[in-house]
Amino acid sequence: MRMPWRTTESALLRDVALVCLADGIVGVSFGAIAVAGGLPWWVPVVMSLLVFAGGAQFAAVGVVLAGGSPLAAVAAGAVLNTRLFPYGLAVADVTDGHWWVRLLGAHVTTDESVAFALRHDDPARRRSAFWTCGVTLFTVWNVAVLLGVLAGSMVTNTAAFGLDATFPAVLMALALPTLADRRTRTAAFSGAAAAVALTPFLPAGLPVLAALSGLAVGRPGWLGRPRRPGWLARRPRRAVAAGATVGELQAGGEH
């Protein structure tokens, strides 16, 4: 007879393996593009070890390859990584312990590891899911980036393989699931329009930061104030009753 916990662990390992396979492919693309674009081999490797944030790494390297400054690259990556703050709060119980446990837990906090942890209510299962996904994904990601670096050093024309489209494709994939409501779409499209309009006039990397102006457009109240109730609905009940009585008397006098 199969024990329930063994079935759960098998399902966890299967799901983590699928996630790692998908992220590994992206990691290979990241390493190959970074090196083929002219960056030293150690830049994507060290970045993957110390930063370990796929979206932020793509954004930062994309800014640098476009000619932007390192400061603009760091700012672009930091903006994407702000989402990790609420993630850390959500799994604070999982990473509780010695300072080095919290530090390591913060480093392997990703969209995937948090999602796996939040699937469970039992503390032990949450902890197992988080660390299994986080540590495995960290290992696979860094190995994949290293393989991509080796491949990128041998590929002279990344456009021939379509790898030059990896950066915008990955960033688009990260953005699309968040465009669920009207306010978010308004902010995103407004920021994108601002970035495109300013691209001919600003150094590379700065238009991405200018896209943050879309947050002001998407703030509550920008799209119009909530519909205010009619004057009759705002009057005190006594005034409403008096108005209704006058109306009835007028209607009675007309008959």
N, C-alpha and C positions, 0 to 999 in steps of 0.2 A: 504494500500500500504506500502511495506517495504521500509524504508529509506536506501539509499546507505551506509551511515556511520554505520548503525546498522548491515548491512550485513558484512561490513569490520571488525567491532569489533567482531562479532560472529566467523568469519573465523580466526581472530587472536587468540581468546581464544581457539578455537578448536586446532589450530596448536601448541600453547604453551602447551596445556594439553597433546598432544601426545609426545612432546619433554620431558616434565616433567615426563611422565610415563616411558619412556625409561631410562632417567637419574636416576629416582628413583630406578629402578631395579639395576642399576650399583651401586648406593649409598648403597643399602642394602648389596650388595656383598662386597663393600669396608669395611663397618663397621664390617661385620662378619669375613672377612679374617684377618683384623687388630687385632681384639681381640683374635680370635682363634689361631693366630700366636704367641701370647704371649705378645702383647702390652697392657698396661693399658687401661681401657675403655675410659678414658678421652682424650687420645691422638687423636684418629680419630675424636672425637666430637669437641675438641678445634681446631684441624687442619681444619675441615670443616667450622667452624665459622670464623676463622681468615684468612685462605688461600683461601678457596672456589675456588679450581681449580682441577677438577677431575683428569686430566692427571698428573699434578704435584704431587698430593696426592698419586696416585697409584705408581708413580716412586719413591717418597721418602720412602713410607712405604715398597715397594718392596726391596729397598736397605737395609733398616734396618733389615727386616726379613731375608735377605740373609746373615746378619752378618756384613754389612757395618757400617761405622761410621756415626754419625749424620751430620757431615760436608759433607760427600759424598752424603748423602741423600738430604741435602739442595741444594747442587750444582746440583744434577740431576733434582730436581724440578724446580730450577731457570732456567736451560737451556730450559726446556719445556715452561716455562712461558715467555720467551723472545718474543714469538709471540704476546703477549698482547700489546706490545708497539705500533706497527702499528695499532692495533685495537683501542687503545685509541685515536690515531690521527684521525681515520676514524669517530669516534662518538663524537669528541670534542664538536661539536655544540649541541649535545643532552644533555651532562652533564654540559653545561655551567650554571653558577649561583654562589651561595654562596660557600665558601670553603667546607662546609660539604656536599653540593650536589655533588661537584666534587669528594670528597673522597668516598662517597657512590657509585657514578657512576663508579669510578675506581674499587671498590670492586666487583660489580656485572657485570663487563665487562667480558664476556665469548664468546666462539665461537658462541653460540646460540643467545645470546642477540644482538650481533653485526650483525649477519646474519639477524635477524628479523628487525633491524633498517635499514639496507641497502636495504631492499626490497622496501622502500618507498622514494619518493622524497619530499613529503610535510613535512616540519619541525614538525608540530604537530603530524602527523602519525608516523614519525620516533621516536619522543620522547615517544609516547604512546607504540609503539611496544617494544622499548628498555627497558623501565621501567617495563612494564607488564611481559615480559619474564624474565628479570633479577631478580626482586623481587620474582616472583612466583617460579622460579627455585632455588633461594637461600633457600626459605622456604622448598620446597619439598626435596631438596638435604639433608639438615640438618636433617629433620624428618626421611628420609630414612636411613641415616647413623646411627641415634640413634636406629632405629628398627633393623638395621643390627648388631649393638653392642649387643643388647639384644638377638638376635638370635645366634650370635657367642659365647656368653657366655654359651649357652646351648648346642652347638654343639661341641663335642670333636674331631671329625674327619671330617674336612672340605673336605678332599680328597674324602670322600664317596659321597659327593654331587657335586663334580667337581668344587667347589669354588676355589680350589688351582690354577686353570687355568685362573682365572679371570684377574689377573694382566697382564700376557703376552698377553692375548686376547684383553684387552682394549688398551694396548699400541700398539699392532699390528693394531687394528682398527683405531687408531689415525694416524699411520704412512702410511698405505696403500694409502689413497687418495692423499698424497703428492708425490708419486712415479710416476709422470706423464711424466717426461722427462728423457732423458738419463743421463744428468749430475747429477740430483738428485738421480737416482737409483745407479749410480756409487759411489756417496758419501755415500749413505746409506749402500750399500753392503760392501764397503771397511771398513766403521766404524764398521759394525757388525763382519766382519772377524777379525779385530784388537781386538775387545772386546773378542771374543771367544778364540783367540790365547793367549791373556794375562790373561785369567781367572785362569789358574792353578798357575800363578806366582804372581798375585796381590791380595791384600785384597779385600773382597767383597765390591762392590760399585765403586771401581776405574776403573774396565774394562768398565763400562758404560761411565765414563768420557773420557776414552781412545778412545771411539768410535767417539769422536769429531774430531779425526785425519782424518776421512773420508771427512771432509769439505775441507781439503787441496787437497785431490785427486779430488774432484768435482769442484774445482775452474776453472774459464775460462782459457783455454789454456793448461790444464793438458792433456786433451785427444788428443792433437795434435794441432799444430798451424793451423789457417785457411789456406786453400789452396791458395798459392800465385799465382798471375796471371803470365802467361808466359812472357818471356823476350821481345817478340815482343809487347805484350800489354802494357808493362811498358815504352817503348821508346816514346819519343816525337812524335807528329804527323808528323813533318817534316822528322824525321828519318824513320818513317814507310813508308811515301810516297816515299822517296828516295830508300828505299829497294824494294818497289814494282816496281819502275821504272827500277831498275837494273835487277830485276827478269824478267820483260817483255822483256828487251833488250836481256837477255841471252836466253829466250825462243824463241825470234825472230831469233836469230843467229843460233839456232839449226835447223831451218826449211830450 
